[in-house]
Amino acid sequence: MKTIEVSDEQYAFLKEVKELLTTQDNRCTRDPLYCIMEKKRVYGLSEDYSSDFVWCRDDCEFKTTDDLFDDILESYENDFKQYIQDYYDIEELKFVENEVRKHFKEDLDECGFVFEDFLEEKDYRKVYYNDETEISQSANIFSIFEIDAKEYVESRQSDRLFSYAESTWRAKRMCKLMDLLKELNV
């Protein structure tokens, strides 16, 4: 049997490496290599080829119908009340915000017949999109250690980034190195 000399620091590192490789979650992936994936949203698609839509105005995207409703009240409250009054042919409108919000949400979520004209008149646009994921071009993190990827994601504090396990099973030398490190007698 051959022996090699390592410093105390190197020995401690090899122990840590073995522990990490034998205890980390492989995520049901053979010989995992951890990388960073990024969620991206591709806008401007046809309704037929999209997964969903958002309402936008002046490069502002409204994530929920409540956000959109609040923006309308903030920017066009009087016009909005007048539109409701005219649309439903009501002489005097008793504006109960919670009730109007409920009807607004139901209309936009189900059919959009009542309020879409008002929104388009006020330069709100219905923009269709698809969500996609791809390997992050800015992260450049590839590691045999899950913790490296997790720490990177945590340091970025972004809901668009997440760690992902690819497989190195075709990289014979990488697999052999990982096996060697797991089998060390440290």
C-alpha positions, 0 to 999 in steps of 0.5 A, spaced: 500 500 500 502 506 498 502 512 502 502 520 501 503 525 506 498 531 507 498 537 512 494 537 518 490 542 514 489 538 508 487 532 512 481 536 515 479 538 509 479 531 506 475 529 512 470 534 511 470 532 503 468 525 505 463 527 510 459 532 505 460 527 499 457 521 503 451 525 507 449 530 502 442 529 498 443 526 491 436 528 489 435 522 486 441 523 481 447 519 480 453 522 481 450 529 482 454 535 480 450 541 483 449 548 479 445 554 479 438 554 475 435 561 474 427 562 472 426 567 467 419 569 464 419 570 456 413 576 455 410 577 448 407 571 446 400 569 443 395 567 448 395 560 444 402 559 446 403 562 453 402 559 460 399 565 463 398 573 463 400 579 467 397 586 467 402 591 466 402 599 465 408 604 464 413 598 465 410 596 471 407 589 472 402 587 477 403 580 480 396 580 483 389 582 481 389 586 488 395 590 486 392 592 479 386 594 483 390 598 488 393 602 482 387 603 479 384 606 485 390 610 486 391 613 479 384 613 476 379 612 482 374 617 480 374 615 472 373 608 475 367 610 479 364 613 473 366 607 468 362 603 473 356 607 474 356 608 466 357 601 465 351 598 470 347 604 468 347 606 476 344 613 477 348 614 484 353 609 486 355 607 493 362 605 492 363 599 497 371 598 496 371 590 498 365 589 494 367 592 488 374 589 489 371 582 489 367 583 483 373 586 479 377 580 481 371 575 479 371 579 472 378 579 471 379 572 473 373 569 469 372 572 463 374 580 463 368 582 459 366 588 464 373 591 466 378 590 460 375 596 456 377 600 462 384 597 463 385 598 456 383 605 455 387 607 461 393 604 458 394 597 462 396 592 457 395 584 458 401 581 457 402 573 455 408 570 458 411 563 459 416 561 465 422 558 463 428 555 467 435 555 464 442 554 467 444 561 470 449 564 466 451 569 471 452 564 477 458 560 474 457 555 480 458 547 478 460 543 484 460 536 487 458 539 493 451 541 494 453 546 500 456 550 495 450 551 490 446 552 496 450 558 499 450 561 493 443 561 492 442 564 499 447 569 498 443 572 492 437 572 496 433 571 489 427 567 488 429 566 481 435 562 483 435 555 485 440 549 486 439 543 481 443 537 481 445 534 474 449 528 473 456 527 472 455 519 470 458 520 463 465 524 466 468 517 468 474 521 471 470 525 476 466 519 478 472 516 480 475 522 484 468 522 487 468 515 489 475 515 491 474 521 496 468 517 499 472 511 500 478 515 504 480 512 510 480 518 514 
